[in-house]
Structures are given as structure tokens and as C-alpha cells.
């Protein structure tokens, strides 16, 4: 794994909040998936749902995160 990502998930903060901008895009969706699998953080996704967004990919995920469009 990426050392920066390891540093993020190794944090001892239990109630950490993470804001992802552009979470409906390719990179944002994969980041949300990785965070959901490896952490218990509260994840908030803020996305315009423009040209590069794929909302269908987010529908397949757990509801452990919040979307704002």
C-alpha cells in the first residue's frame, strides 16, 4: 500500500471524518472503496455529478458514507 495511505489509516482517531470531493468519479470511487474496506471513518462524498461522474458505481457500496450532490 501507499505509505501516505498507511499513515492515514494508522491514525488512532476513532471518529475521523473524511470529505471526498469528486467521489463519483473514477479515482474518488476507488478511494471511497479503499477507505470503506480499511477504516471505520465517517466518509462524506461531495460531487457535482458532471461529465466524469458515475453515480451507478456508488450505488453498489455500503451505506457507511454520505453523498452530497
N, CA, C and O of each residue as an XYZ file, in Angstrom:
276
protein
N       0.827     -1.195      0.000
C       0.000      0.000      0.000
C       0.865      1.250      0.000
O       2.061      1.204      0.288
N       0.239      2.350     -0.325
C       0.887      3.643     -0.356
C       1.232      4.103      1.070
O       0.374      4.023      1.949
N       2.458      4.580      1.325
C       2.848      4.999      2.675
C       1.968      6.118      3.236
O       1.685      6.135      4.434
N       1.530      7.058      2.379
C       0.664      8.131      2.864
C      -0.689      7.584      3.304
O      -1.254      8.038      4.299
N      -1.205      6.608      2.559
C      -2.474      5.983      2.929
C      -2.318      5.219      4.239
O      -3.203      5.263      5.094
N      -1.197      4.518      4.400
C      -0.938      3.795      5.652
C      -0.896      4.748      6.842
O      -1.404      4.433      7.918
N      -0.287      5.916      6.640
C      -0.226      6.901      7.720
C      -1.625      7.387      8.082
O      -1.924      7.604      9.256
N      -2.473      7.556      7.086
C      -3.846      7.998      7.326
C      -4.633      6.963      8.118
O      -5.315      7.313      9.082
N      -4.548      5.691      7.727
C      -5.348      4.669      8.394
C      -4.733      4.206      9.703
O      -5.421      3.576     10.507
N      -3.451      4.499      9.945
C      -2.816      4.126     11.202
C      -3.146      5.113     12.318
O      -2.772      4.902     13.472
N      -3.838      6.176     11.974
C      -4.203      7.164     12.973
C      -5.074      6.527     14.050
O      -5.908      5.672     13.754
N      -4.882      6.938     15.280
C      -5.639      6.382     16.407
C      -7.011      7.046     16.573
O      -7.784      6.644     17.443
N      -7.320      8.046     15.761
C      -8.612      8.724     15.870
C      -9.731      7.775     15.471
O      -9.727      7.224     14.370
N     -10.676      7.590     16.362
C     -11.774      6.656     16.100
C     -12.859      7.315     15.257
O     -13.383      6.691     14.334
N     -13.199      8.544     15.553
C     -14.300      9.229     14.874
C     -13.790     10.229     13.845
O     -14.233     11.378     13.822
N     -12.881      9.809     13.010
C     -12.323     10.695     11.992
C     -13.338     10.881     10.868
O     -13.971      9.923     10.423
N     -13.486     12.127     10.417
C     -14.367     12.455      9.298
C     -13.516     12.726      8.071
O     -12.536     13.467      8.142
N     -13.888     12.125      6.937
C     -13.158     12.301      5.687
C     -14.122     12.859      4.642
O     -15.179     12.279      4.394
N     -13.753     13.996      4.025
C     -14.537     14.585      2.946
C     -13.846     14.269      1.629
O     -12.685     14.628      1.430
N     -14.562     13.597      0.726
C     -14.049     13.286     -0.604
C     -14.784     14.182     -1.596
O     -16.011     14.132     -1.679
N     -14.051     14.997     -2.346
C     -14.673     15.792     -3.403
C     -14.471     15.052     -4.715
O     -13.372     14.575     -5.001
N     -15.519     14.956     -5.505
C     -15.434     14.215     -6.759
C     -15.505     12.715     -6.539
O     -14.920     11.949     -7.304
N     -16.202     12.293     -5.523
C     -16.262     10.877     -5.169
C     -17.025      9.999     -6.138
O     -16.952      8.774     -6.039
N     -17.755     10.588     -7.074
C     -18.472      9.786     -8.068
C     -17.629      9.542     -9.313
O     -18.062      8.839    -10.226
N     -16.441     10.110     -9.358
C     -15.528      9.864    -10.472
C     -14.727      8.590    -10.239
O     -14.873      7.936     -9.207
N     -13.892      8.247    -11.192
C     -13.124      7.001    -11.135
C     -12.206      6.957     -9.917
O     -12.234      5.993     -9.151
N     -11.402      7.986     -9.737
C     -10.448      7.997     -8.630
C     -11.174      8.123     -7.291
O     -10.836      7.425     -6.335
N     -12.163      9.005     -7.218
C     -12.904      9.193     -5.979
C     -13.641      7.944     -5.529
O     -13.647      7.623     -4.340
N     -14.262      7.234     -6.465
C     -14.973      5.999     -6.135
C     -14.003      4.961     -5.587
O     -14.304      4.291     -4.599
N     -12.853      4.823     -6.216
C     -11.873      3.848     -5.739
C     -11.299      4.235     -4.376
O     -11.005      3.363     -3.559
N     -11.140      5.521     -4.131
C     -10.687      5.969     -2.813
C     -11.742      5.645     -1.752
O     -11.397      5.176     -0.667
N     -13.012      5.888     -2.048
C     -14.082      5.576     -1.100
C     -14.116      4.077     -0.815
O     -14.260      3.671      0.338
N     -13.986      3.260     -1.843
C     -13.976      1.801     -1.658
C     -12.821      1.393     -0.742
O     -13.004      0.588      0.172
N     -11.634      1.949     -0.989
C     -10.453      1.606     -0.192
C     -10.631      2.042      1.264
O     -10.265      1.306      2.181
N     -11.187      3.227      1.476
C     -11.409      3.705      2.836
C     -12.461      2.870      3.561
O     -12.312      2.579      4.747
N     -13.524      2.484      2.852
C     -14.569      1.663      3.475
C     -14.032      0.293      3.879
O     -14.431     -0.253      4.908
N     -13.139     -0.258      3.080
C     -12.587     -1.579      3.378
C     -11.565     -1.551      4.506
O     -11.432     -2.530      5.240
N     -10.838     -0.441      4.657
C      -9.697     -0.413      5.570
C      -9.852      0.453      6.811
O      -8.968      0.450      7.669
N     -10.949      1.195      6.932
C     -11.111      2.090      8.083
C     -12.549      2.041      8.590
O     -13.426      1.438      7.972
N     -12.763      2.684      9.718
C     -14.108      2.891     10.251
C     -14.448      4.380     10.258
O     -15.271      4.825     11.057
N     -13.821      5.146      9.378
C     -14.022      6.590      9.331
C     -15.405      6.929      8.779
O     -16.016      6.141      8.057
N     -15.881      8.124      9.139
C     -17.101      8.671      8.542
C     -16.705      9.316      7.227
O     -15.875     10.225      7.214
N     -17.278      8.867      6.125
C     -16.903      9.355      4.798
C     -18.047     10.166      4.215
O     -19.194      9.721      4.190
N     -17.717     11.369      3.744
C     -18.683     12.260      3.118
C     -18.227     12.530      1.695
O     -17.086     12.933      1.469
N     -19.113     12.309      0.739
C     -18.802     12.475     -0.675
C     -19.535     13.699     -1.204
O     -20.759     13.786     -1.115
N     -18.773     14.649     -1.758
C     -19.333     15.857     -2.362
C     -19.008     15.811     -3.849
O     -17.838     15.795     -4.230
N     -20.040     15.789     -4.690
C     -19.801     15.664     -6.130
C     -20.833     16.459     -6.912
O     -22.002     16.530     -6.533
N     -20.383     17.056     -8.009
C     -21.240     17.819     -8.906
C     -22.059     16.914     -9.827
O     -23.053     17.363    -10.399
N     -21.666     15.664     -9.978
C     -22.263     14.710    -10.917
C     -22.245     15.249    -12.341
O     -23.267     15.289    -13.025
N     -21.072     15.656    -12.763
C     -20.886     16.172    -14.108
C     -20.481     15.090    -15.082
O     -20.884     13.935    -14.949
N     -19.682     15.470    -16.060
C     -19.305     14.605    -17.175
C     -18.602     13.317    -16.741
O     -18.922     12.243    -17.251
N     -17.662     13.406    -15.818
C     -16.864     12.234    -15.440
C     -17.427     11.429    -14.280
O     -16.783     10.493    -13.804
N     -18.608     11.777    -13.825
C     -19.187     11.106    -12.667
C     -19.949      9.852    -13.061
O     -20.551      9.785    -14.132
N     -19.916      8.866    -12.187
C     -20.647      7.623    -12.414
C     -21.363      7.251    -11.118
O     -20.824      6.510    -10.296
N     -22.565      7.763    -10.941
C     -23.319      7.533     -9.716
C     -23.658      6.060     -9.530
O     -23.795      5.601     -8.396
N     -23.793      5.318    -10.610
C     -24.139      3.892    -10.522
C     -23.094      3.103     -9.730
O     -23.444      2.167     -9.011
N     -21.835      3.465     -9.852
C     -20.785      2.742     -9.122
C     -20.910      2.960     -7.618
O     -20.517      2.094     -6.837
N     -21.447      4.098     -7.202
C     -21.610      4.379     -5.779
C     -22.810      3.646     -5.185
O     -22.839      3.385     -3.982
N     -23.792      3.314     -6.005
C     -24.974      2.610     -5.517
C     -24.631      1.209     -5.016
O     -25.357      0.649     -4.194
N     -23.534      0.643     -5.505
C     -23.151     -0.706     -5.134
C     -22.460     -0.778     -3.769
O     -22.280     -1.865     -3.222
N     -22.078      0.365     -3.226
C     -21.337      0.390     -1.973
C     -22.257      0.327     -0.764
O     -23.459      0.575     -0.856
N     -21.652     -0.016      0.379
C     -22.366      0.044      1.650
C     -22.884      1.456      1.896
O     -22.437      2.408      1.255
N     -23.801      1.585      2.797
C     -24.303      2.901      3.167
C     -23.551      3.467      4.369
O     -24.141      4.165      5.194
N     -22.235      3.169      4.476
C     -21.411      3.679      5.550
C     -20.883      5.070      5.236
O     -20.001      5.559      5.942
N     -21.381      5.703      4.227
C     -20.904      7.011      3.852
C     -22.096      7.861      3.430
O     -23.192      7.340      3.226
N     -21.883      9.167      3.298
C     -22.944     10.111      2.960
C     -22.594     10.819      1.665
O     -21.462     11.267      1.484
N     -23.564     10.924      0.761
C     -23.374     11.640     -0.514
C     -24.037     13.009     -0.454
O     -25.120     13.170      0.109
N     -23.366     13.986     -1.044
C     -23.939     15.320     -1.265
C     -23.713     15.669     -2.722
O     -22.575     15.688     -3.192
N     -24.792     15.944     -3.437
C     -24.690     16.279     -4.862
C     -25.194     17.678     -5.104
O     -25.190     18.147     -6.242
